[in-house]
């Protein structure tokens, strides 16, 4: 999935495989990855017993820029540098990883290759059902767009969990549910990021 996203952003993915959950193996993978222009990993950036990515990178000299963002899915996102190499530590859940890539990695890669448009194209669409959330986190909801009577409509997928990859398979957009809002009502005009 991430390799396809890297390609669609205009970069060339170099897949280095899966590392076991030990710091020595992780550091070996990261040493290989540092030969590339950008390092992108998925999983192991939270606070569980086997979340060893951050400790491994810190021992390699990483300078941390930030960890955790106020968004859903994708809160446990880490970013920093080793030397001049940017390193993105994405969450391990597939939807969280996908959304984090779209919000942070895609614009960075597009900037690095000199692209004119850095972020996903957005459209305005009428919401087909009411959605609610707790305020304080920016939400991105997988959704399907369709036209009706000359008007663009958007339907949020019923399943929105960070581990439910099939919700992304049938999505062509991400509804942007603003940080401090708690409800968007059926019929409201909302912003939708188009998935490429």
Helices and strands as residue ranges (DSSP letters): H 2-8, H 23-33, E 38-42, H 53-59, E 63-67, E 71-72, E 78-82, E 85-90, H 94-100, I 101-105, H 106-112, E 122-127, E 131-132, E 138-148, E 151-156, H 166-169, E 173-177, E 183-184, E 189-194
